[in-house]
């Protein structure tokens, strides 16, 4: 529930100064947080049916995604909360060819043991298949970024 409230707060202020589009992805910045929204292929803002690419944060954090947006379904997102880092992480998005349908991969060169939390309702929905097509079709990712010794680091990853 906490994540949903934060995401609603990030999505609501979609005015011209806080968001932009890149490759069919809506990028919204609020304070030190960013949300990358992959709209439905049949929404008011048309998205890509199978978006894939990378989002890099600093020199050490990379999120790779390969999703399936179901026509008429809801938008999907990847959120970055950097309020604990007390800096603007300035993530960069690169659109790439699709990978195997897998959902998300989070890599932090400074933190090989990531703290990953899976929303219980989402876990029930996808069952035992947390790596398969169900995550690629239904999952959303929320990454909390903090300040490391000399760089940014992933503090927590939520999948819901």
C-alpha positions in Angstrom: 0.0 0.0 0.0 2.9 2.4 0.8 4.3 2.0 -2.7 0.9 2.7 -4.3 0.4 5.9 -2.3 3.9 7.1 -3.3 3.3 6.2 -7.0 0.0 8.0 -7.0 1.7 11.1 -5.6 4.3 10.8 -8.4 1.9 10.3 -11.2 -0.7 12.9 -10.3 1.3 16.0 -11.0 1.8 15.3 -14.7 2.1 18.8 -15.9 4.4 20.1 -18.7 7.3 21.0 -16.4 7.6 17.6 -14.6 7.3 15.1 -17.4 8.6 14.2 -20.8 8.4 11.4 -23.3 11.2 9.3 -24.6 10.7 6.4 -27.0 7.1 5.9 -25.9 8.0 6.0 -22.2 6.7 8.8 -19.9 9.4 10.1 -17.6 8.1 12.0 -14.6 10.3 13.7 -12.0 9.1 14.9 -8.6 11.8 16.1 -6.3 14.6 13.4 -6.1 12.3 10.7 -7.4 11.6 9.5 -11.0 8.9 7.3 -12.4 9.1 5.7 -15.9 5.6 4.9 -17.1 5.0 2.4 -19.9 1.5 3.3 -21.1 -1.1 0.8 -22.5 -1.1 0.5 -26.3 -4.7 1.6 -26.3 -4.6 4.5 -23.8 -4.7 8.3 -24.4 -0.9 8.3 -24.6 -0.1 5.3 -26.8 2.8 3.1 -25.6 4.8 0.3 -27.1 3.5 -3.3 -26.7 6.8 -4.8 -25.7 9.1 -2.1 -24.3 12.7 -3.1 -23.5 15.8 -1.3 -22.5 18.0 -0.1 -19.7 17.8 2.6 -17.1 21.2 3.6 -15.6 21.6 5.6 -12.4 25.1 6.9 -11.9 28.0 4.6 -12.7 27.0 1.5 -10.7 23.2 1.0 -10.9 21.4 -0.5 -13.9 17.8 -1.7 -14.3 17.2 -3.8 -17.4 13.5 -4.4 -18.4 11.6 -6.4 -20.9 7.9 -6.1 -20.6 4.6 -7.0 -22.3 2.0 -4.3 -22.2 -1.4 -5.9 -22.8 -3.7 -3.9 -25.0 -6.5 -2.3 -23.0 -4.6 -3.2 -19.8 -3.1 -0.8 -17.2 0.1 1.1 -17.6 3.3 -0.3 -16.0 6.0 1.5 -14.2 9.5 1.5 -12.9 10.0 4.0 -10.0 13.2 5.4 -8.4 13.1 7.0 -5.0 16.3 8.9 -4.2 15.1 10.9 -1.2 17.5 8.9 1.1 20.4 9.8 -1.2 19.7 13.5 -0.9 20.7 14.1 -4.5 19.1 13.9 -7.9 20.1 10.5 -9.4 19.5 11.7 -13.0 18.7 8.3 -14.5 19.2 7.8 -18.2 16.9 5.6 -20.3 18.1 3.7 -23.4 15.5 1.9 -25.5 16.8 -1.4 -26.8 15.7 -4.5 -28.7 13.6 -6.9 -26.6 15.2 -9.6 -24.6 13.7 -12.9 -23.5 10.5 -12.1 -21.7 11.8 -11.9 -18.1 10.5 -8.7 -16.5 13.3 -6.9 -14.6 16.9 -7.3 -13.6 18.4 -4.9 -11.1 22.2 -4.6 -10.8 24.3 -2.6 -8.4 28.0 -3.0 -8.7 28.5 -1.9 -5.1 25.7 -4.1 -3.6 25.7 -7.7 -4.8 23.1 -8.7 -2.1 20.1 -6.7 -2.9 17.1 -6.4 -0.5 14.2 -7.5 -2.7 10.6 -7.3 -1.5 7.7 -8.9 -3.4 4.3 -7.7 -2.6 2.2 -10.6 -1.2 -0.8 -9.9 -3.4 1.5 -9.8 -6.5 3.2 -13.1 -5.4 -0.2 -14.8 -5.1 -1.2 -13.5 -8.6 1.9 -14.8 -10.3 2.3 -17.9 -8.2 5.6 -19.8 -8.4 6.6 -18.1 -11.7 8.4 -15.0 -10.5 10.8 -15.1 -13.4 8.4 -15.8 -16.3 6.0 -14.1 -18.5 3.6 -13.2 -15.7 6.2 -10.8 -14.2 6.8 -9.3 -17.7 3.0 -8.8 -18.2 1.9 -7.7 -14.7 4.9 -6.6 -12.5 5.9 -3.1 -11.5 9.3 -2.2 -10.0 10.2 0.3 -7.3 13.8 1.0 -6.5 14.9 2.9 -3.4 18.3 4.6 -3.8 20.6 5.7 -1.0 24.0 7.3 -0.7 27.0 4.9 -0.6 30.5 5.8 0.4 31.4 7.4 -2.9 28.4 6.6 -5.2 24.7 5.9 -5.1 23.6 2.4 -4.1 20.4 0.4 -4.2 18.8 0.2 -0.7 15.7 -1.7 -1.5 13.8 -3.2 -4.5 10.1 -3.8 -4.4 8.3 -5.9 -7.0 4.5 -5.6 -7.1 
